[in-house]
Amino acid sequence: MATSEQPPAWAVRLRAERRARLWSQKTMAVMLRNAADGEAQALLPSIATLQRYVRGYEAGEHHPGDLYASLYCRVFGLDHAVLFGTCQLEPPPSQPTEHDAANLTAWLTTTNVSEDGLVHLAEAAASLADHHTQHPPAELLTEVMALHGRTQRLLRSGRQRLRQTRELLSIDASLLAHACLLLGDVEQDTSAVAFGKASDLCTREAEASPARTLSALAKTARWTGRFAESADFAAHGFVCSAPPSTRILLAYQEANAAALMGNAERARQAVNRATALAATAPEHPGSSAWSCPVPRQAVYAISVAYRTGDPDAALRAVEMADAASAPQPPSSARTTWAQIRIGAGIAHVMKGSLDAAASEVAPVFTLAPEFRISTVTRYLTQLDRRLHERRFRRSAEAAHLRESIRDFNAAAFPPLPQEHP
């Protein structure tokens, strides 16, 4: 046991941290008590006794047990390794006492997050997902990352009950999946893959439904050219327990990826599953990251149709979307509306009608730069490739449309720097 003349380094740190905050030993005792939740507080001794403990800890007479060490970490906002180093806890006494049982109970019931706090985090994460299309992706990504940071600090800076840890991991899995989508929108595919993998790990640890994570992974795999993986991610997510709106989305994601890999039969089967489910499913908020309302269904149906060589089916999907939407799209549907118009343009180009294609795509060029996400610019790039076909090389109208596409994409919101967390 260390003497008061030569306290160990961890004891010196405890005393230095308290003095840096200009707290007396009595104030420190009060702070330790306040750091415990209601159940743990009921098991703690009086303030006078806690003050005596503080005095002994700072003198190095004995090391704080698990409970008091966690309270110190919570009060100072420091990790255990930073505050106490690598020193070992004192061995338990050879003779069990009532205090030992009470200390164990207090440790088991100590938590750094309240039930209200968990509800608030879950609601905040859900709100961000429900406003997915209402804000520019770079702006929304900042908010998602801030909430992810708060959740991570709770997970890392203290301890929770096992159920609460799983809930925090489940909340963070949703945030990481949402960040994965947004990173793809701002053309940060490498970061999107990393966030998708992190979401998958958190989902597994939390034993939560992987549907949202698999939807995010399917999108990222599609954009990075891994079409077979994308289709398999989406197919796996479809059979998981998930709301109908998310299952519709996953079925269309499988169809889109299957069409891209040249498997038209699998694409048609997936579209049929999505259509059948959509016919009976209740409508979900159209701005959610995990919903698939009629306009978004149309975007996928258009994509599958023109990739399987059926421009007439694509135009029927455009009519379906237009029938379900107002003449002017709401702000929450800017990018979906743009994709529908581009899809219509591609279908008309496939049919050789440049006038109709230009008429469909022209309104898209007014889209504000912050909403020119990768999904929109990449669709326009696909249109540009079709306009480059041999049959249009002498067409002034095709050349003008291609120039408009290049100008639009060049003025798109710049992607985030690669070192974005």
Disulfide bonds with the S-S distance in Angstrom:
none
